[in-house]
Amino acid sequence: MASTPTPAPANPPVTDRLGVNPADYDAWYDTPRGRWIGETEYALAARQLAPQAGDSLLDVGCGTGWFSRRAAANNLRVTGLDPNLVWLDFARTHSSPALNWVKGDARALPFADARFDHVLSIAALCFIDDERQAVTECVRVARRRFAIGWLNRHSRLYRQKGLSGGSGAYRGAR
């Protein structure tokens, strides 16, 4: 008796080149641990940036746009930049039309000098080959302040997920 092939799902899950689904990644921020970490990281960065309502902010390596959306909730004018179109599409469809999304490389930001009041990059530059060039670009486009958060390479989480090439969202982190 011949078997009937299983039809493909109508909307297969979207993944990036490393097999990470942006919806799954973003949903982590809805968990108690994810919410605590995300809010803590944002609060630390916001304290350093000291933005005022209406200020412009560039989120370099915005991924799914969680930090971009969080900054927009504080009445900042936000542009998110990421090289990954899958993640940018997710960010675009899960945010207000007031946010801007740009495909780009942190090592060659497509913006004029001092274009943004503030620049933010959380856990993104550790995935870039030339971190120094990316930091130089963040400084170049920041008019006032910038805040960069790297993965803590000495943390238990990094030891669990970041070593030997990484796993999940840590795949490729250095």
C-alpha positions as semicolon CSV with decimal commas, in nm:
position;residue;x (nm);y (nm);z (nm)
1;M;0,000;0,000;0,000
2;A;0,146;0,338;-0,103
3;S;0,188;0,599;0,166
4;T;0,041;0,941;0,123
5;P;0,304;1,215;0,136
6;T;0,268;1,460;0,422
7;P;0,191;1,805;0,284
8;A;0,430;2,085;0,368
9;P;0,301;2,328;0,629
10;A;0,114;2,623;0,478
11;N;0,347;2,865;0,655
12;P;0,676;2,687;0,729
13;P;0,881;2,844;1,007
14;V;1,120;3,108;0,882
15;T;1,480;3,069;0,989
16;D;1,800;3,253;0,919
17;R;2,115;3,103;0,766
18;L;2,208;2,950;1,103
19;G;1,867;2,790;1,148
20;V;1,746;3,031;1,417
21;N;1,381;3,130;1,398
22;P;1,338;3,501;1,479
23;A;0,993;3,441;1,630
24;D;1,138;3,186;1,873
25;Y;1,426;3,419;1,959
26;D;1,194;3,714;2,019
27;A;0,951;3,501;2,225
28;W;1,234;3,438;2,473
29;Y;1,188;3,800;2,587
30;D;0,833;3,706;2,693
31;T;0,966;3,449;2,941
32;P;1,033;3,563;3,299
33;R;1,410;3,523;3,253
34;G;1,414;3,683;2,910
35;R;1,199;3,977;3,027
36;W;1,426;4,035;3,328
37;I;1,745;4,019;3,120
38;G;1,607;4,235;2,839
39;E;1,469;4,501;3,072
40;T;1,788;4,502;3,280
41;E;2,009;4,538;2,972
42;Y;1,788;4,814;2,833
43;A;1,781;5,001;3,167
44;L;2,162;4,990;3,193
45;A;2,203;5,116;2,836
46;A;1,935;5,385;2,877
47;R;2,106;5,507;3,195
48;Q;2,428;5,555;2,996
49;L;2,256;5,714;2,696
50;A;2,027;5,944;2,900
51;P;1,795;5,997;2,601
52;Q;1,515;6,253;2,597
53;A;1,179;6,200;2,430
54;G;1,211;6,273;2,059
55;D;1,584;6,193;2,039
56;S;1,699;5,974;1,752
57;L;1,853;5,633;1,820
58;L;2,023;5,382;1,594
59;D;2,007;5,018;1,710
60;V;2,304;4,845;1,542
61;G;2,248;4,471;1,499
62;C;1,883;4,510;1,591
63;G;1,788;4,152;1,501
64;T;1,419;4,103;1,578
65;G;1,390;4,462;1,694
66;W;1,319;4,393;2,063
67;F;1,549;4,671;2,187
68;S;1,434;4,899;1,905
69;R;1,071;4,854;2,007
70;R;1,166;4,904;2,371
71;A;1,340;5,234;2,288
72;A;1,045;5,348;2,076
73;A;0,819;5,287;2,378
74;N;1,025;5,562;2,548
75;N;0,930;5,802;2,267
76;L;1,259;5,781;2,082
77;R;1,279;5,801;1,704
78;V;1,434;5,463;1,625
79;T;1,615;5,315;1,329
80;G;1,714;4,949;1,348
81;L;1,998;4,819;1,134
82;D;2,080;4,453;1,071
83;P;2,242;4,255;0,788
84;N;1,979;3,979;0,807
85;L;1,667;4,038;0,596
86;V;1,475;3,754;0,766
87;W;1,519;3,919;1,105
88;L;1,448;4,267;0,965
89;D;1,125;4,140;0,808
90;F;1,024;4,002;1,148
91;A;1,112;4,333;1,315
92;R;0,915;4,530;1,055
93;T;0,601;4,317;1,086
94;H;0,607;4,328;1,468
95;S;0,652;4,700;1,516
96;S;0,491;5,034;1,460
97;P;0,534;5,189;1,115
98;A;0,709;5,478;1,295
99;L;1,023;5,266;1,333
100;N;1,269;5,255;1,044
101;W;1,446;4,934;0,940
102;V;1,766;4,934;0,732
103;K;1,967;4,643;0,595
104;G;2,330;4,720;0,654
105;D;2,671;4,628;0,786
106;A;2,787;4,764;1,123
107;R;3,139;4,799;0,979
108;A;3,019;5,049;0,716
109;L;2,708;5,223;0,848
110;P;2,513;5,389;0,564
111;F;2,459;5,715;0,755
112;A;2,622;6,057;0,775
113;D;2,852;6,152;1,060
114;A;2,665;6,246;1,382
115;R;2,333;6,142;1,222
116;F;2,182;5,999;1,545
117;D;2,161;6,143;1,895
118;H;2,238;5,798;2,034
119;V;2,363;5,461;1,912
120;L;2,281;5,134;2,086
121;S;2,411;4,785;2,015
122;I;2,327;4,499;2,249
123;A;2,492;4,157;2,202
124;A;2,547;4,214;1,831
125;L;2,907;4,322;1,773
126;C;3,041;3,992;1,909
127;F;2,907;3,835;1,587
128;I;3,107;4,069;1,363
129;D;3,454;3,987;1,235
130;D;3,597;4,335;1,287
131;E;3,448;4,464;1,614
132;R;3,687;4,762;1,621
133;Q;3,563;4,888;1,285
134;A;3,202;4,847;1,398
135;V;3,271;5,046;1,717
136;T;3,443;5,316;1,509
137;E;3,131;5,338;1,293
138;C;2,900;5,358;1,598
139;V;3,107;5,646;1,735
140;R;3,109;5,818;1,394
141;V;2,730;5,828;1,357
142;A;2,656;5,914;1,724
143;R;2,602;6,284;1,792
144;R;2,586;6,249;2,172
145;R;2,635;5,905;2,326
146;F;2,661;5,540;2,240
147;A;2,615;5,222;2,445
148;I;2,744;4,881;2,345
149;G;2,668;4,558;2,527
150;W;2,885;4,254;2,462
151;L;2,814;3,899;2,570
152;N;2,988;3,822;2,896
153;R;3,236;3,558;2,788
154;H;3,286;3,454;3,151
155;S;2,918;3,395;3,229
156;R;2,762;3,056;3,288
157;L;2,526;3,115;2,995
158;Y;2,815;3,183;2,758
159;R;2,996;2,871;2,882
160;Q;2,679;2,672;2,810
161;K;2,591;2,822;2,473
162;G;2,880;3,025;2,336
163;L;3,175;2,790;2,330
164;S;3,277;2,559;2,043
165;G;3,104;2,769;1,779
166;G;2,794;2,831;1,991
167;S;2,443;2,697;1,986
168;G;2,108;2,861;1,917
169;A;2,130;3,239;1,909
170;Y;2,490;3,214;2,037
171;R;2,605;3,032;1,720
172;G;2,887;3,236;1,572
173;A;2,953;3,452;1,880
174;R;3,315;3,518;1,962
